[in-house]
Amino acid sequence: MTNSTTAAQPLDLDKLEALALAYTYENGDLVPWVPLDDDGDALRLAVKLSITLQNYGCGCIAVSIDGDVRCDEMNADDPYAATRRAIVLAAASIGEAQCRM
């Protein structure tokens, strides 16, 4: 598995995975929101942040709308997991960039 981002500092992937587990309200109930494991959660995150995706055989490239963030994830065993991970990494990089502004 490879990962590349244009962020100034490398992402702490263990911290990213811990932060990716959150909760949201759905129909009045508190439910887990896990974009690393749930295709729907990952897609909603990509749409919310205008992340574009390009899938290829065993991986995915996720790019921010302005092109400043590009995350490339490969996983020959599970291209769906690669896509979710690319989205979450791109979202984290977008968030880091916003914090530096």
Stockholm file with secondary structure:
# STOCKHOLM 1.0

chainA/1-101         MTNSTTAAQPLDLDKLEALALAYTYENGDLVPWVPLDDDGDALRLAVKLSITLQNYGCGCIAVSIDGDVRCDEMNADDPYAATRRAIVLAAASIGEAQCRM
#=GR chainA/1-101 SS CCCCCCCSSCCCHHHHHHHTCEEEEETTEEEEECTTTCHHHHHHHHHHTTCEEEEETTEEEEECTTSSCEEEEECTTCHHHHHHHHHHHHHHHHHHHHHHC
#=GC SS_cons         CCCCCCCSSCCCHHHHHHHTCEEEEETTEEEEECTTTCHHHHHHHHHHTTCEEEEETTEEEEECTTSSCEEEEECTTCHHHHHHHHHHHHHHHHHHHHHHC
//
